[in-house]
Amino acid sequence: MILKDIWLDVKAVQERDPAARNALEVLLLYQGVHALIWHRVAHWFYLHRMFFIARLISQIARFFTLIEIHPGAQLGHGILIDHGCGVVIGETTVVGDNCTIYQGVTLGGVGTEKGKRHPTLGNNVTVGSGAKILGSFEVGDNCTIAANAVLLKPLQDNVTAVGIPAKPVKVDGVPIERAGRISAERYEARIRELEERIGKLEAMLDREARP
């Protein structure tokens, strides 16, 4: 199972990183892949309650890759950690399949309480350089969090969020302001249509009322 996950991670780099030339280069030279390999081994020990060994492996991986992934984090398949320096992924984080995480990203918590305190990312999520996603909430499938954004609230599917704190600016690739303008235009068109129908009805009533 671990070998299959590693292969899917290598393929993800080949498919989504134009600088990747072949699988062997990716496997040997990409620190994002190395961090994921170390993590999948550490996570196995974590699941078998060998917490010290799991944490030791994660700390060794952090030393060599500059990417810190807690062994308790649940990572899906086909993840691309691009460049990766400074990435921090907390203990109760869940990352779905085919996500892309750029350098300097933090998937962290905002409290000291036990239990779920880190974010859950859906499938095909892209997190830009330096972005922070903080807290125990869900980010829907196919979302994009812009570089240096700070996301503190959940997102529905297919949303692009920007800013500090991050707010949705696109839904399904359509700017929210533009979508609002389209709705207003449709509303105005409907009003004009109703006014025309009312005018016609009034004219008919006037004709029928005439002696």
Summary of the structure (lengths in Angstrom):
residues: 211
radius of gyration: 25.0
end to end distance: 89.4
largest distance: 99.4
contacts: 651
relative contact order: 0.08
helix: 42%
strand: 19%
